[in-house]
Amino acid sequence: MSVMVDSSSAIKALKKLGSNYKKAEKKAVSEASLFVQSKLEKNTPVYKDSRNEKKAKDEVVKSTTKDGYAEIGYSNEVSWRMHFIEFGTINQRPQGFVQRTQREIENEVVKIMTNAIKEELMK
């Protein structure tokens, strides 16, 4: 379970410009993924339990930026249980925090990526 940052449509337009788009792409995706990571950490629910040493909020990780793509999600130690929290179980209502985070950040991610690309191309 993760949130995706994809720059494919922006990169198609940049390729048409013939500019050094790879550097701009990497910077844009990197900045956007850091923003997404912070928002996902903020929206991840915290369960207070002394038996549970790993808090999911502290286990939000991001992949390296590669080919206009970065993935933000949870480390292997907690990712298996995030599905139950997100979608619910027979005994627990769904919390939908990953989906909510994705809806909240869509516009801001586009702005961050646009500004980063503009900055890089204006150099």
C-alpha positions in Angstrom: 0.0 0.0 0.0 1.6 3.3 -1.1 1.1 6.6 -2.7 2.6 7.1 -6.2 4.3 10.2 -7.6 4.3 10.0 -11.4 5.6 12.6 -13.8 5.0 10.9 -17.1 2.8 13.6 -18.7 5.1 16.4 -17.6 8.1 14.6 -18.9 6.5 14.0 -22.3 6.1 17.8 -22.7 9.7 18.4 -21.5 11.1 15.9 -24.0 9.4 17.9 -26.7 11.3 21.0 -25.5 14.6 19.1 -26.0 15.9 20.5 -22.6 17.9 18.7 -20.1 14.8 17.3 -18.6 16.3 14.4 -16.6 17.8 16.7 -13.9 14.5 18.7 -13.7 12.5 15.5 -13.5 14.6 14.1 -10.7 14.4 17.3 -8.7 10.6 17.6 -9.2 9.9 14.0 -8.2 12.3 14.2 -5.3 10.7 17.4 -3.9 7.2 16.1 -4.4 7.9 12.7 -2.8 9.4 14.4 0.3 6.2 16.4 0.6 4.0 13.3 0.2 6.1 11.4 2.8 5.6 14.2 5.4 1.8 14.2 4.7 1.5 10.5 4.9 3.4 10.5 8.2 1.0 13.2 9.5 -2.1 11.3 8.4 -1.0 7.8 9.6 -3.1 6.9 12.7 -1.2 6.0 15.9 -2.3 3.1 18.0 -1.1 3.4 21.6 0.0 -0.1 22.7 3.1 -1.1 24.7 3.4 -4.4 22.8 3.7 -2.6 19.5 7.2 -1.4 19.3 7.1 -0.2 15.7 4.8 2.8 15.1 3.7 3.0 11.4 4.0 6.8 11.5 7.8 6.3 12.1 8.1 3.7 9.3 7.0 5.8 6.3 9.7 5.4 3.7 10.3 6.7 0.1 12.0 4.9 -2.7 14.8 6.5 -4.7 13.7 8.6 -7.7 14.1 6.6 -10.9 12.7 7.2 -14.4 10.3 9.9 -13.2 8.8 7.7 -10.5 9.0 7.5 -6.7 7.0 5.4 -4.3 6.1 6.4 -0.8 4.8 3.8 1.6 5.7 1.8 4.7 8.7 -0.3 5.6 8.5 -4.1 5.4 8.1 -4.3 9.2 4.8 -2.6 9.3 3.4 -2.6 5.7 1.7 -6.0 6.2 -0.7 -4.5 8.8 -1.4 -1.2 7.1 -3.9 -2.9 4.7 -6.1 -3.9 7.7 -6.1 -0.3 9.0 -6.7 1.3 5.7 -9.5 -1.0 4.5 -10.8 -2.4 7.8 -11.6 -5.9 9.1 -14.7 -7.6 10.3 -13.9 -6.1 13.8 -12.5 -2.7 12.7 -13.9 0.0 10.5 -11.8 1.2 7.5 -9.9 4.4 8.2 -8.9 5.3 4.6 -6.0 7.5 5.6 -3.8 6.6 2.5 -6.7 7.4 0.1 -7.5 10.6 2.0 -3.8 11.6 1.9 -3.7 11.1 -1.8 -6.8 13.2 -2.4 -5.5 16.0 -0.1 -2.1 16.3 -1.8 -2.9 15.9 -5.5 -3.0 19.6 -6.3 -0.1 20.5 -4.1 2.1 17.8 -5.7 1.4 19.2 -9.1 2.4 22.7 -7.9 5.6 21.4 -6.3 6.6 19.5 -9.4 5.7 22.4 -11.7 7.7 24.9 -9.7 10.7 22.6 -9.4 10.7 22.0 -13.2 10.4 25.7 -13.9 13.3 26.5 -11.5 15.5 23.9 -13.0 14.8 24.9 -16.6 15.3 28.6 -15.9 18.9 28.0 -14.8 
